[in-house]
């Protein structure tokens, strides 16, 4: 079965790492498989692997971004201090990337998620706007902006606009809330969106 094949591949990568302690590629492949899993233990192992990659190759931006994303995704809602610590660790990774590449869109979007989870929605929006200035077709920035408008600011029209842009740019419609999937309301064209105007005037 597919599950057995995946488990076999993971074990093969673990064995490869034991045989070759400096093997970055085996760590990267294994970490990517573990990162996409649902188990907390697998995500912990992925974080360890990315840490090891960065010790071997500190300039590895992919590993740093993936590590930041794992910290950001970690949810410890019953332990607020631990959640804050994870977000701080995520921010450290994204900030490190931006010191080398200030316009790195992955780091900008990641930082936006960090600030959204801290309840700083305007700061998150600023970072998503900055990412869109670098890449106007960045669908993930539109999706994250829609989430803020939908769940935190309660501006349905702006949420719909960004959900539609996300779909137009190739996003997965299944990720949209059900009541938006078949919505026939037409959002304003992208050049008329209020948030774009505000960003361009700064």
N, C-alpha and C positions, 0 to 999 in steps of 0.2 A: 504494500500500500504506500501512498504518498507519505504518510506519517512515518512509516518505518524507514523509507528512503531518506527523509529529512534527518531523522535521528541518526541514521548510519553516516550521513555526510558530516553531521556535527561531530560525531565521535572520531571520524577520520581526521578532521581538522585538529581536534584536540591531540590526537596521536602525533600529527605532523609537528605541532608546536613543541611537544615533549622531545621529539627527535632533533628539532632545529630551534633552539631557544630564541634566535634573532628573526624568526620568520614573520615578517609584517603582513604579507599577503594572506597567509593562513589565518592569522588573527583577524584581519579585516573581513574575510569571507565568513568566518565563524560568528563574529560580532554582528554582522549584518543579518544573519539568519536568526540569531538570538534576539536582536533588537525588535524584530517584527513579531516575535512570539507574545503570547498573552500572559505567561507566567512571570511573576515578580523575580523568581530565582534566575530565570534566563536573562532578564534585563540587568540584574546585578552582575551576572557574569559578563555581559556585553560591556558594561561600564568598566569592569576590571580590564578587559581586553583593550579597550580604547586607551585607558590609562597606560597600559604596557606599550602600546604603539607610540604614544607621545613620549614616553621615556626613551624609546629607541630612535624616534624621529620627531623631535619637538616642533618641526615646521609642518607637520602633516595636518593641513586644514580640514580635510574630510573627517579625520578622527576627532579633531577638536569640536567641529560642528555637531557630529553625531553624539559626542559626549554631552555637549550642552543641551541637545534635544532630549536626551535621556533624563538628565537632571530636571529639565523643565517639565517633562511629562510625568515625572514621579508625583504621585498623589498621596499625601499624608494628612488628610483633612482633620483627622482626630488628634493629630499631633502638630499643632500650628508651628511650633519652633522648628521642628524638623523640616516642615514644608518650606519655611523661610530660608533655612540653610540650603536646601536643594536649589531653590531659586537663585540664591546668591552664588552657588557653584555654577549654575547655568550661565548667569550673567558674566562671571569670570571668564568662561570659555568664549562667549560671544565677544566680549570686550578684547580679549587677546587676539581674536581673528581681525577685529576692526583696527587694531593697532598696526597690523600688517596690510590690511585691505579695508580701508574705511567704508568703501561702497559695496561691501560683500552683502548681497541681498539675503542670503541665508541667515547671516548673523543679525541683520536688521530685523527680519521677520521674527527670529528667535527672541531678540530683545523685546519686540512688541508683545510677544506672548508672556514674557516674564512680567512686564509692567501691567498687562491686562490682569494677570493673576494677582497682582498686588493691588488691584483696584484703581490704578492710575490710567484711566482710559484715554485721556487726551495725550499723554506721553506715548502710549501705545500707538495711537492714531498717527502721531507725528512720525514715528519710526516706519509705519506702513507706507505713509506718503513718501518718505525718503526712499524707501525701497522701490516704489512705483516711479519715482523720478529717474532712478537708475534703469529700471526695466518696466515700462508701461504695461507690458503683457504678463506681469507676474501674477498668475492666478491665485496663488496662495495668499498674497497680500490682500487681494479683493475678498477672498473667503474670510480671512480673519477680521477684516473691517466689517463685513456683514454680520459676523458673530457679535461684535460689540454693539452695533446698531440694533440688532435683533434682541439680544438678551439683556443688555446693560443700559442702553440709552432709550430703548423703545421707540425707535424711529423706523417704522415699517417701510416707508418709501425708500429711504437710503439703504436699508438692509436689502430690499428687493433689487435695487440697482446693482449693488456689489455681488449679490448672489448671481444675478444675470450675467454680469461681466465674467464671473468665475466660470459659468457654464459656457459662455461664448469662447472663452480661451481654452476650452477642453477639459474643464473640471468634471468631476463625477456627480451627476444629478442625485445619486442616492445619498450623498452626504448632506443634501439640503433638508431642512425641516419639512415634514410632510405638507404643511399648508402652503409652502412656497413652490412645490414641485410643478403644480399645474396652474399657477397664478398667471392670469392673462393681463395683469396691469403692465403697461409699458413704462419702463424706466426712462428717464431723460438720457439723451446721448452723452457719451463720456465727456465731451468737451464742455457740457453744461452743468456737470455735477458740482454742487456747492463746495464740496471738500477739495476738489481739484483746483477750483478758483482760489480758495483760501490758501492752498499750498503754493500756487504759483505767484501769489502776491507777497509772499514772505521774503 
